[in-house]
Structure formats: C-alpha cells, structure tokens
Amino acid sequence: MLPWRYEAAQRKEPTVSKTILIATKKPFSRSAKAQASQILEDAGYRVEVLEGYADEPQLLDAVSDADALIIRSDKIHRGVLEAAPRLALVVRAGAGYDNVDCDAAKERGVVVMNTPGQNANAVAELVFGLMVFKARGQFDGKPGTELMGKTLGIHALGNVGKNVLRIAKGFGMSVLAYDPYVSREEIAELGAAPTDTVEDLYARADYLSLHIPATPKTVRSIGKERMLSMPEGGTLVNTARAEVIDEPGLLAALNERPDLSYITDISPSAEHLPAFEALGKRFFRTPKKMGAQTQEANTNAATTAARQIVAFFERGERPNVVNG
C-alpha cells in the first residue's frame, strides 16, 4: 500500500500549486539555484528559498507549507518532518543521505531521494588537488615528490571512486581498488588491480583515497589499524564522511608513525582538531568541505533534484529513492 502522500502525488491537480523549498545552509551557486528554480517554476510550482540560515527555528518555520524539499547537507530529522505536514518528498542534492532520518520520513509517508553521481567528478578532482598539495610540501618551495609511479588505493568504487580511477591513470599512478559490492572482473575492466581484502589495499597504497559511505558497518571503521598498515610515507585522503573516521585511533597511528599523513576536506571534531593540527604538515584540512563546491557540480545536483521533483509529482516516477 503506497503512502497517502504518494497516492496524492500521482493525481495531477493543476489548480493546486505545489510549494518547493530549497533549504541550504551552504547555498548553491547563483546559477545552480536559478536553473533549478526555473525547472520547478516551469512546472507550475512555487519556489521558496532558505539559504545560509543561522538556526533550526528558521528551517522549522520555512518547511511548514512545503510539499517538497531540496537540501544539501542540511539535517532533516524527525522534528523537521513533524513541522512539515504537507511534505511528500525530500531530495538530497548529492550522494550521501545520512543527514536525513529516512526511517522517520518513511513512517510519515515522505519519500527521500538523492542525486548520485552529480558531484562525482568535482570530488575526484579535489582528491588530486589535495594529493598534489601534499606531495609538493604544501608549496613551501622545497623539493617535493611526484604522483607518477606511486600506488593509489581506492576504497570503494562508486561514482566518485570510478572518477578517481580515471584521473589517476592520467597521472601515471598504479591503481588498486577494493569494493565488496563490485566484482574483481569489473574492477579489472575499469583499469584497477583488485585486492582480495581491505587490509591488502591499505598495506600496498602510498595514497589511500577513501570513498565509503557512512553506514552502521563503516562508522569509525578507519582508525589505528588501517593507518598503521600503510607503507612508509603513506597518506590517507578522506573526501567521504567524517563519521567513518575513528579520530582517536587515527591520531594514535599518526603519533606512532611520524612518516604517515592525513589530508581531508572534512574537519575533525573540535575535541580532536588541536591534536591533528599539532602534526604540522602531516595533516591538512580545507577550511570548509569542498568536494561538491564547483559551479558544475552545484548545477548538476540542483537541476537533477528539481527534475526528480517534477517527475515525482507529475508522472509518479521515483528515481533514486533511498527509503523505499
């Protein structure tokens, strides 16, 4: 039995305008927002925008008359859902959706979607920006090293991992990959050498690019054991999720092995940040999360989200549902 909200969504009601809220604490680019809004307005919907908001009460107020939301990393928990009695759909403009309480949404008949792959190239390019910055000593003028000839391990071969693999070939790197959901044959066809275990992947990688999602199995799974298994001079690159890192364990490994490094676009917790910063050039984080922060990625994710909303309300389509 489909939720009543979805049943209502299948019935075209041209005289009733849908209200779509674009709620982004970290705003889309102006062009991305404009293009997404145009798609929705062309479908006859009213578009409201809440961006750069300072506190949750602003979000709770804004969702009160929304039929659908477009969000980025914004937290959509049970309280937000309860404040939105008309809500039928939440679209996360991006791949990860752990910022949405999918179970609570399902209980209320609210469909949750994501837009996988739209940010993939942007994140992959950032991986190499970080690695070059690290290899060249953060551009301090002293001799650095090159990526050519080094071994790159890719932990998870989803949309981002596949783009990382593609770019790595252009740098002349040897590429290993591990993903329990991708066959050895497919990994080999993509141009990487498959490893039998995640332990083997880390043990052989000069650079390890992390792309696992935050799930009950992966949360805090990358820590002391994984880091210590890396070769001399190994560098862990995290453009995935903060939650997959066991910060105390990672710090223990970095303090035990002064040859290891950690670079990321995700800030460690306030509790552990000073200890990471004390590592000097063996640790680097971008001031803000930068993976999807390109004009192209913004536009791809925002417009895809808008088209999915139109497809849902007008044709009953359910692309990329994550709480089905």
Secondary structure, 3 states (H helix, E strand, C coil): CCCHHHHHHHCCCCCCCCEEEEEECCCCCHHHHHHHHHHHHHCCCEEEEEECCCCHHHHHHHHHHCCEEEECCCCECHHHHHCCCCCCEEEECCCCCCCECHHHHHHCCCEEEECCCCCHHHHHHHHHHHHHHHHCHHHCCCCCCCCCCCEEEEECCCHHHHHHHHHHHHHCCEEEEECCCCCHHHHHHHCCEECCCHHHHHHHCCEEEECCCCCCCCCCCECHHHHHCCCCCCEEEECCCHHHECHHHHHHHHHHCCCCEEEECCCCCCCCHHHHHCCHHHEEECCCCCCCCCHHHHHHHHHHHHHHHHHHHHHCCCCCECCC
